């Protein structure tokens, strides 16, 4: 028996080799890796549309952010600069005056007779007066000048390229413009006055020094007007 096994070329207890299984699924689909198909034209079109939509959304977001950043320096009631925006412009103006030796002036405006409007008719009536005053100031200055609301009933105007005489004349004109502005509120008509103080911007001035001089000039003007009314 042993010799037969040797002659037949088979090893004792040798098992037959398993046949390689076919690489197919039960449904007959081949498991061999398929070569990737190139993207279709519709896929490119859809991707391009998505990119375009994202770019438009990004542009819109940037515009909204820029608008919000700009509105930070705007008084929401009167739509002129607030105190923060005014202080930024005053610093910029002083730097320009110092560097180029040009002339500029600050007019500090304080309303007269505004408190009785709030006390008798309410804050909504007072807000209407403030809006009308801001509009009157804007109408009577140049586009290059700056108007700001720096307090409750206080405004500031920055004038470029003006001497002392021109700045004083503009202050008087702004007082007249405010006094001639009538505000109708229901059955009532309001008229308020304004006292303006002027300070020229010097090359060595700080913002605080210019504001202090303009504020002092405004109070001197207010006292002068009270004396005239009393006399």
Phi, psi and omega in degrees: 000321181295320181293323179298321181296324181288318182293329182286351179079008180255138177281148178297138176062019179284135180265146179293144179291138179286140177287141179298133180285149178287134180278068178225148178278178179299330180276000179089009181275137181288143177268002179296139180300133180269145176289135183296141179277142177294146179302142180282165179297325179295326178294316177298320181295317180295318179296319179297322179293321179293318178297318179296320179294319178295320178297319178294321178294320178296317178298317179297320179295319179296321179295319178296320179295316179298320179294318179295320178296321179291322183289344179299329182264010183249135174287120186294338182280308187262348179065025169249177180301146171270188184295322178299312179295323179296315181297324176296315180292325179294317177298318179295320180295317179296320178297321179292317179297317181295321185280319188251354178070022179281176182249147178202160182215153177246130175247121179261124187245123175238130183284144176251132179081017180280323184301317178300329178296313178296316185292321186269329188240355177096167185290332178297321176294319177298321177298321178298322178294316181298319178297317181294321179294315179302318178296321180294320178296317180297323181291339187249017173232169179280164179296333180280345179279165185238131176243135181217150170260114188254356179200192181305301177234034181241137180233161176224144180230125176259124181250134179259146173055052177228145173271183183297317183294317179294323179293319178295320178295321178294322178299316178296322179293324178290323175300316180294322181294320179293317183293332181273000181270114178260138180240117179271130180222099185065235178270001184253154174233125183255141172223126178241160177257182179210141173245127185245132173247140186244139174219129176280148179273123178261160184293335182255007182286152168256161177304320181296322181292318179295316179297319181296319180292318180293322179295316179296319178295325178294316179293326176294320178293321179295317178296321178298317181293322178296319179296320180296318179293324180290326180281000000 
